[in-house]
Amino acid sequence: MNLKTILLAIAAAAAIMPGVAQEPAKAQCNQCTGCSECQKPVVVGAARLDQYIPLLKGKRVALLSNHTGMVGDKHSLDLMLENGVNVVTIFSPEHGFRGKADAGEHVKSGVDEPTGIPIASLYDGKKPGPSQEVMDGLDIIVCDIQDVGLRYYTYYCTMLQLMDAAAANGKQFMVLDRPNPNGMYVDGPILDMEYASGVGRLPITTVHGMTLGELARMIVGEKWLKEGRSLDLTVIPCENYTHQTRYELPIAPSPNLRTMNAIYLYPAVCYFEGTPASLGRGTDMPFAVYGHPDYDDHSFSFTPRSVDGAKNPPQLNNLCYGKDLRGVPDEEAIANGVNFDYVIDCYNHTGRPEGFFTRFFTLLSGRPDIVEMIKAGKSNAEIKATFADDIAAFKKQRKPYLLYAE
């Protein structure tokens, strides 16, 4: 059984869910009138073989990817090997190369059995970054992975880690770009770097509205690499994509982001990770519901269980009451963006308990005053007004690095 067959089986069994497109996405803007431009399918960077295969020939290549690195029914690893590229290492991010591990779960290094290529896990709980032995054995690192455009979604952190390693060792770096499903807007405060962590590594807004290729360009241009190092960076851009494209992912990017509805709600619902409430991990509706045993409205309920991708979810085996967000229209979720209404609602309906907000909530939000504003009874609109200047400043700062029309 080859790598393509294995990845497709995994996607079919655990990743693809209703609401996630399984056909090539159209470059459809949010005001589409059916024009010819909108009917052109988006072409991801990994599909543009003529643009990058010649640049990889004769080099020792390391590939950062996972189950999302597909071009039709083939993985970009298969495409490289078929075209004579010497792939010497596979780097795997959070959730592992197959994309099935829990959030934050340590993933062991190993060997990709179909190809015999070593897999170097960057999420094994050991010293961060690749070993010197691995770095000495490569010439270029290629990144092909599907991101969702949030500061606390860790794939870009892994990319940054490898960019730092490449810069420190004089290696080249290439991004095979993919669209950002939340690339239509910018929202949220800029991270206070005093609160930099594994869920926030750069001084960017919560929803940055950039592809990984654009973000990589910004990292280099803004001198955000360690010690301000330079990096030989190449980005293979997508075709037929703009920042108003409603790009529906062909494969779920991680085990608990299974639908486009969940991906659009993610900028709001993820904040429950910094509370004792459940956001649906351990159910068939993660990131599309929220609840707690003490929530005082019992009209909707669910019970988190131990399942693949959520082995020990919050409120495991406890009956939770709360809200079902699956009926929230996509356009409403997108328009609301970073939205504290759901967290405020849950906090108020569970009696505003002490300890409801953990330090992890502050790491997700990127600054400490948001918790204090919620406790003081500030509304979502009042909280969002405090970072309006951040959004304007970041839009101006990122503009030189954009590859696609806004």
Backbone torsions as a table, in degrees:
resi	resn	phi	psi	omega
1	MET	NA	126.0	-177.1
2	ASN	-87.6	174.0	-176.4
3	LEU	-60.5	-41.2	-179.4
4	LYS	-58.1	-46.6	-177.7
5	THR	-63.6	-42.9	-179.8
6	ILE	-62.5	-46.6	-177.9
7	LEU	-65.7	-38.8	178.4
8	LEU	-65.9	-38.8	178.5
9	ALA	-64.6	-41.3	178.5
10	ILE	-63.3	-45.0	-179.8
11	ALA	-60.8	-43.2	-178.0
12	ALA	-66.5	-37.2	-175.2
13	ALA	-82.4	-34.1	-168.8
14	ALA	-129.9	-11.9	-171.5
15	ALA	-112.3	-46.4	-173.0
16	ILE	-81.0	126.6	-178.1
17	MET	-133.2	163.7	176.1
18	PRO	-54.8	138.2	-179.1
19	GLY	97.0	-10.2	176.1
20	VAL	-107.3	122.4	-173.7
21	ALA	-62.6	141.6	177.1
22	GLN	-114.5	1.7	174.8
23	GLU	-109.1	161.5	177.3
24	PRO	-55.3	129.6	-175.2
25	ALA	-72.0	141.4	174.7
26	LYS	-85.0	148.8	178.0
27	ALA	-80.4	69.7	-172.7
28	GLN	-98.4	123.2	179.1
29	CYS	-81.1	172.5	-176.2
30	ASN	-77.7	-4.4	175.8
31	GLN	-127.3	41.1	-172.8
32	CYS	-63.3	134.2	175.9
33	THR	-112.9	11.6	178.5
34	GLY	82.2	21.2	-179.6
35	CYS	-67.7	165.2	-175.9
36	SER	-62.5	-34.1	-179.5
37	GLU	-64.5	-38.9	-177.9
38	CYS	-71.4	-16.5	-179.0
39	GLN	-89.8	-4.9	178.7
40	LYS	-78.1	129.9	178.8
41	PRO	-70.1	145.3	174.5
42	VAL	-66.2	134.3	176.2
43	VAL	-109.7	114.6	-178.7
44	VAL	-75.1	158.7	-177.8
45	GLY	-55.4	-38.5	-177.7
46	ALA	-65.2	-19.7	179.1
47	ALA	-83.3	-11.4	-175.7
48	ARG	-93.2	66.2	-173.3
49	LEU	-56.5	-38.1	-177.1
50	ASP	-65.4	-20.1	-178.6
51	GLN	-85.7	-27.2	-174.0
52	TYR	-123.1	-26.3	-179.7
53	ILE	-57.9	-44.6	178.4
54	PRO	-60.4	-28.9	-179.8
55	LEU	-76.2	-15.6	-177.5
56	LEU	-101.7	-16.4	-178.1
57	LYS	-60.2	135.6	178.1
58	GLY	80.2	4.8	-179.4
59	LYS	-115.4	153.2	174.0
60	ARG	-86.8	115.8	-169.0
61	VAL	-108.2	134.8	169.0
62	ALA	-110.8	134.9	-176.5
63	LEU	-113.4	120.9	169.9
64	LEU	-91.8	113.2	-178.5
65	SER	-161.3	-179.9	174.4
66	ASN	-157.3	-155.8	-176.3
67	HIS	-65.4	-14.4	-178.8
68	THR	-84.5	-7.2	-174.9
69	GLY	-80.5	50.2	-175.9
70	MET	-101.5	145.5	169.8
71	VAL	-123.6	100.5	-171.8
72	GLY	64.2	-121.8	-179.2
73	ASP	-102.6	15.3	178.6
74	LYS	-123.7	144.1	174.9
75	HIS	-81.4	150.9	179.2
76	SER	-61.3	-27.4	175.0
77	LEU	-62.6	-45.9	177.4
78	ASP	-59.0	-43.9	-178.1
79	LEU	-62.5	-40.6	178.9
80	MET	-65.2	-46.1	-179.0
81	LEU	-64.2	-41.1	179.0
82	GLU	-62.5	-27.0	-178.2
83	ASN	-101.9	20.8	170.7
84	GLY	78.4	18.0	178.2
85	VAL	-82.4	136.9	-177.9
86	ASN	-89.6	88.2	178.7
87	VAL	-86.2	117.0	-174.2
88	VAL	-104.0	-19.1	-177.2
89	THR	-149.8	144.4	170.1
90	ILE	-112.7	125.5	173.4
91	PHE	-96.0	132.1	179.1
92	SER	-114.4	139.3	-177.9
93	PRO	-93.6	-163.5	172.0
94	GLU	-55.8	143.5	-177.0
95	HIS	79.8	-6.0	174.9
96	GLY	82.5	172.0	-178.3
97	PHE	-65.3	-31.5	179.9
98	ARG	-89.9	-8.2	173.8
99	GLY	75.5	24.3	-174.4
100	LYS	-112.6	-9.0	-176.9
101	ALA	-73.8	155.1	178.3
102	ASP	-64.0	160.7	171.8
103	ALA	-60.3	127.4	178.6
104	GLY	79.9	-6.7	-178.1
105	GLU	-70.6	135.5	177.0
106	HIS	-69.1	136.8	-177.1
107	VAL	-121.2	125.4	-176.9
108	LYS	-74.7	151.5	170.7
109	SER	-75.3	167.7	-178.5
110	GLY	-179.3	-147.2	-179.5
111	VAL	-133.0	136.6	173.8
112	ASP	-76.4	107.8	-170.4
113	GLU	-59.6	-41.9	-178.1
114	PRO	-62.6	-32.4	-175.3
115	THR	-110.1	-18.6	-176.7
116	GLY	77.6	8.4	-178.6
117	ILE	-82.4	132.7	179.3
118	PRO	-64.1	140.4	174.5
119	ILE	-106.6	120.6	177.3
120	ALA	-102.7	106.1	180.0
121	SER	-72.8	134.3	174.7
122	LEU	-100.2	11.6	-177.9
123	TYR	-136.0	44.9	-175.8
124	ASP	-99.8	2.5	178.1
125	GLY	82.4	1.5	178.9
126	LYS	-95.7	-163.9	-179.7
127	LYS	-54.0	129.4	-177.3
128	PRO	-64.5	145.9	177.4
129	GLY	91.5	162.7	180.0
130	PRO	-72.9	155.4	178.9
131	SER	-71.2	159.6	177.9
132	GLN	-64.2	-34.0	178.5
133	GLU	-61.5	-43.1	178.5
134	VAL	-65.4	-44.0	-178.8
135	MET	-64.6	-36.1	179.6
136	ASP	-66.2	-22.0	-175.2
137	GLY	-95.5	12.6	-178.8
138	LEU	-136.4	162.5	177.9
139	ASP	-112.2	-30.4	-175.6
140	ILE	-148.6	142.6	174.7
141	ILE	-107.5	129.6	178.4
142	VAL	-111.8	129.3	179.7
143	CYS	-106.9	120.3	174.4
144	ASP	-137.8	96.0	-174.7
145	ILE	-152.6	147.1	-177.5
146	GLN	-92.0	115.3	178.5
147	ASP	-97.6	169.3	176.4
148	VAL	-121.7	5.9	167.6
149	GLY	83.8	24.4	178.5
150	LEU	-115.1	144.1	-178.8
151	ARG	-61.6	-29.3	-178.3
152	TYR	-96.7	6.9	173.0
153	TYR	-89.0	120.9	-157.6
154	THR	-80.5	-4.7	-177.2
155	TYR	-61.1	-37.9	179.6
156	TYR	-68.6	-29.3	176.7
157	CYS	-63.4	-39.8	176.9
158	THR	-66.6	-41.5	176.2
159	MET	-59.8	-44.4	178.7
160	LEU	-60.6	-42.4	178.6
161	GLN	-57.5	-44.4	179.9
162	LEU	-74.3	-32.2	174.7
163	MET	-63.1	-41.9	176.4
164	ASP	-59.8	-45.4	-179.5
165	ALA	-63.8	-41.8	179.1
166	ALA	-63.6	-44.0	-179.9
167	ALA	-63.8	-40.9	-178.3
168	ALA	-67.8	-25.7	-176.1
169	ASN	-109.7	9.8	177.7
170	GLY	66.8	32.0	179.7
171	LYS	-99.6	158.9	176.5
172	GLN	-84.7	160.1	179.6
173	PHE	-138.3	137.1	179.6
174	MET	-133.2	138.2	174.1
175	VAL	-114.1	121.9	170.0
176	LEU	-88.7	101.2	-165.9
177	ASP	-72.7	150.3	175.0
178	ARG	-134.0	151.3	-179.0
179	PRO	-62.2	157.4	174.9
180	ASN	-101.9	115.4	-178.6
181	PRO	-65.8	-18.6	173.6
182	ASN	-111.2	33.1	-175.6
183	GLY	-86.1	7.5	-173.7
184	MET	-84.2	-13.6	-173.1
185	TYR	-155.5	169.4	176.5
186	VAL	-123.8	136.4	-178.3
187	ASP	-158.3	157.3	175.5
188	GLY	96.4	164.4	179.6
189	PRO	-75.9	155.8	171.7
190	ILE	-74.8	136.8	-179.6
191	LEU	-59.6	125.2	167.2
192	ASP	-73.4	114.2	-171.4
193	MET	-65.3	-9.2	171.1
194	GLU	-65.6	-20.8	-179.1
195	TYR	-110.8	23.5	175.2
196	ALA	-62.3	141.6	-175.6
197	SER	-160.2	-169.7	177.0
198	GLY	-67.8	-13.1	176.7
199	VAL	-113.3	23.4	176.3
200	GLY	-178.6	109.8	-173.3
201	ARG	-119.0	-8.7	-174.6
202	LEU	-132.8	153.5	177.5
203	PRO	-78.9	70.2	-177.7
204	ILE	-127.6	163.2	177.8
205	THR	-70.1	163.7	-177.6
206	THR	-59.8	-50.9	172.2
207	VAL	-103.4	108.8	-172.4
208	HIS	-91.9	-16.3	175.5
209	GLY	67.2	23.6	-177.6
210	MET	-120.8	152.1	168.9
211	THR	-77.3	167.8	177.5
212	LEU	-63.7	-34.1	177.5
213	GLY	-63.7	-43.2	178.1
214	GLU	-66.6	-41.8	179.9
215	LEU	-64.3	-39.1	177.0
216	ALA	-61.0	-41.4	176.8
217	ARG	-61.6	-39.5	179.4
218	MET	-68.4	-39.8	178.6
219	ILE	-57.7	-44.7	179.9
220	VAL	-70.6	-46.9	-175.6
221	GLY	-66.1	-33.9	-179.4
222	GLU	-89.4	4.8	179.0
223	LYS	59.5	43.0	179.8
224	TRP	-88.7	-4.4	174.2
225	LEU	-72.1	155.0	-178.4
226	LYS	-55.2	135.8	179.6
227	GLU	60.5	19.7	177.9
228	GLY	63.9	26.4	-176.5
229	ARG	-64.0	155.3	173.1
230	SER	-91.1	165.8	-177.9
231	LEU	-148.9	136.7	175.3
232	ASP	-80.6	96.6	-172.6
233	LEU	-112.0	134.7	172.0
234	THR	-125.3	133.8	175.2
235	VAL	-117.9	125.6	173.3
236	ILE	-95.3	104.6	-172.2
237	PRO	-76.4	162.6	172.2
238	CYS	-73.9	160.7	171.2
239	GLU	-110.7	149.3	175.8
240	ASN	63.4	34.1	-179.9
241	TYR	-126.3	138.2	169.3
242	THR	-132.1	174.4	-179.8
243	HIS	-75.9	-1.2	172.5
244	GLN	-103.8	4.3	178.2
245	THR	-68.7	131.7	171.8
246	ARG	-90.1	87.1	-176.4
247	TYR	-89.2	116.9	178.9
248	GLU	-94.6	126.7	-173.6
249	LEU	-70.2	134.6	177.9
250	PRO	-74.3	-22.3	-179.1
251	ILE	-138.2	137.7	177.2
252	ALA	-58.9	130.9	-174.5
253	PRO	-72.1	-23.5	177.5
254	SER	-154.5	163.9	-168.4
255	PRO	-57.5	-27.7	-174.8
256	ASN	-110.3	6.7	170.9
257	LEU	-109.9	83.4	-166.8
258	ARG	-100.4	-15.3	-177.4
259	THR	-133.6	160.0	175.4
260	MET	-65.4	-33.2	176.0
261	ASN	-57.8	-45.8	178.5
262	ALA	-64.4	-39.1	179.7
263	ILE	-65.0	-38.7	178.1
264	TYR	-73.1	-29.7	177.6
265	LEU	-82.7	-16.1	-174.1
266	TYR	-52.9	-41.3	179.3
267	PRO	-61.8	-17.3	178.7
268	ALA	-103.9	-43.8	-170.6
269	VAL	-79.1	-25.7	-177.3
270	CYS	-60.4	-23.0	-179.4
271	TYR	-62.9	-19.8	176.2
272	PHE	-65.2	-17.1	176.0
273	GLU	-61.9	-23.1	179.5
274	GLY	-98.7	25.4	178.4
275	THR	-139.9	172.3	175.9
276	PRO	-79.9	-4.1	-177.9
277	ALA	-73.8	159.8	175.4
278	SER	-96.2	140.3	171.8
279	LEU	-109.1	21.3	174.7
280	GLY	97.7	2.5	172.5
281	ARG	-59.0	139.2	-177.2
282	GLY	85.3	10.9	173.5
283	THR	-129.6	-178.6	177.0
284	ASP	-92.0	17.9	-179.2
285	MET	-141.3	47.3	-179.8
286	PRO	-63.7	143.9	-179.8
287	PHE	62.6	17.4	176.7
288	ALA	-129.3	5.0	175.4
289	VAL	-144.8	167.0	167.9
290	TYR	-150.2	153.5	-179.5
291	GLY	-175.9	171.9	-178.1
292	HIS	-157.8	148.0	179.2
293	PRO	-57.4	-27.9	-177.1
294	ASP	-94.8	4.8	178.7
295	TYR	-65.3	130.2	-166.4
296	ASP	-88.4	3.1	174.2
297	ASP	-109.4	114.2	-172.2
298	HIS	-98.5	20.8	-177.1
299	SER	-74.4	-18.3	176.9
300	PHE	-137.3	137.1	-178.4
301	SER	-146.1	160.3	176.4
302	PHE	-161.0	161.8	-179.6
303	THR	-129.9	112.3	177.4
304	PRO	-65.9	137.7	177.5
305	ARG	-123.6	165.7	175.8
306	SER	-80.3	118.1	-178.4
307	VAL	-139.2	166.7	174.0
308	ASP	-57.9	132.1	-177.5
309	GLY	88.7	-10.8	177.1
310	ALA	-155.8	70.1	-173.3
311	LYS	-72.3	-31.2	-179.7
312	ASN	-137.4	65.9	-174.0
313	PRO	-71.3	157.1	173.9
314	PRO	-55.8	141.6	-179.4
315	GLN	60.8	36.2	178.7
316	LEU	-52.5	126.1	177.5
317	ASN	64.7	10.6	178.2
318	ASN	-99.8	135.2	176.3
319	LEU	-70.4	120.7	-177.9
320	CYS	-111.6	142.1	173.2
321	TYR	-111.7	148.1	-179.1
322	GLY	174.4	-135.4	-173.9
323	LYS	-128.4	142.8	175.5
324	ASP	-101.2	118.0	-176.1
325	LEU	-101.1	6.0	-175.3
326	ARG	-66.8	-18.0	177.9
327	GLY	-89.8	-1.4	178.3
328	VAL	-68.6	121.2	-179.9
329	PRO	-60.3	145.9	-178.7
330	ASP	-55.4	-44.6	-177.9
331	GLU	-63.1	-34.0	177.5
332	GLU	-68.6	-43.7	178.9
333	ALA	-62.1	-41.8	179.3
334	ILE	-65.5	-45.5	-178.7
335	ALA	-62.8	-36.1	-179.6
336	ASN	-75.8	-30.5	176.0
337	GLY	53.4	-127.8	175.3
338	VAL	-69.8	110.2	-169.3
339	ASN	-132.7	113.8	-178.4
340	PHE	-90.4	2.2	-178.2
341	ASP	-57.2	-39.8	-175.9
342	TYR	-68.8	-43.0	178.7
343	VAL	-66.2	-42.3	178.0
344	ILE	-60.1	-43.2	179.2
345	ASP	-60.7	-47.5	-178.1
346	CYS	-65.7	-40.6	178.2
347	TYR	-59.9	-46.6	-178.2
348	ASN	-68.8	-38.6	-176.1
349	HIS	-81.9	-3.5	173.2
350	THR	-109.5	14.3	174.1
351	GLY	87.7	16.4	178.7
352	ARG	50.5	54.5	-174.5
353	PRO	-71.0	151.0	171.4
354	GLU	-64.2	143.0	177.9
355	GLY	80.5	6.2	179.5
356	PHE	-63.2	-38.2	-179.7
357	PHE	-99.9	120.8	179.2
358	THR	-92.1	172.5	176.4
359	ARG	-60.7	-29.8	-179.3
360	PHE	-62.7	-30.6	176.1
361	PHE	-61.0	-42.0	178.6
362	THR	-65.9	-37.9	177.9
363	LEU	-65.2	-38.5	178.2
364	LEU	-68.2	-44.2	-177.5
365	SER	-74.7	-25.6	173.4
366	GLY	91.7	-1.6	177.0
367	ARG	-162.7	153.8	-169.4
368	PRO	-81.1	-18.6	-170.8
369	ASP	-77.6	-14.7	-178.3
370	ILE	-66.7	-41.3	175.4
371	VAL	-58.4	-45.4	-177.7
372	GLU	-65.0	-36.4	178.1
373	MET	-66.2	-40.3	177.8
374	ILE	-63.8	-44.6	179.3
375	LYS	-62.5	-30.1	-179.6
376	ALA	-82.5	-0.3	176.3
377	GLY	87.5	14.8	178.0
378	LYS	-68.1	146.8	178.7
379	SER	-82.0	166.5	175.6
380	ASN	-57.1	-43.3	-179.6
381	ALA	-62.9	-39.6	179.2
382	GLU	-67.4	-38.7	178.5
383	ILE	-66.2	-45.1	-177.3
384	LYS	-65.1	-29.6	178.6
385	ALA	-62.7	-25.8	-177.5
386	THR	-74.5	-15.9	177.8
387	PHE	-118.6	19.4	176.1
388	ALA	-61.7	-38.5	179.1
389	ASP	-67.3	-34.7	176.3
390	ASP	-59.1	-44.9	-177.8
391	ILE	-62.9	-46.3	-179.7
392	ALA	-62.3	-43.1	-179.3
393	ALA	-65.3	-41.5	-178.1
394	PHE	-68.5	-39.5	177.6
395	LYS	-57.6	-42.3	179.1
396	LYS	-67.7	-40.5	-178.1
397	GLN	-66.6	-38.5	-174.2
398	ARG	-81.2	-18.9	-169.7
399	LYS	-52.5	-42.9	-178.8
400	PRO	-64.2	-15.1	-174.1
401	TYR	-101.5	-4.3	-178.2
402	LEU	-71.3	139.7	177.7
403	LEU	-103.9	-13.8	-172.5
404	TYR	-127.9	148.5	-178.8
405	ALA	-60.8	142.9	178.1
406	GLU	-84.5	NA	NA
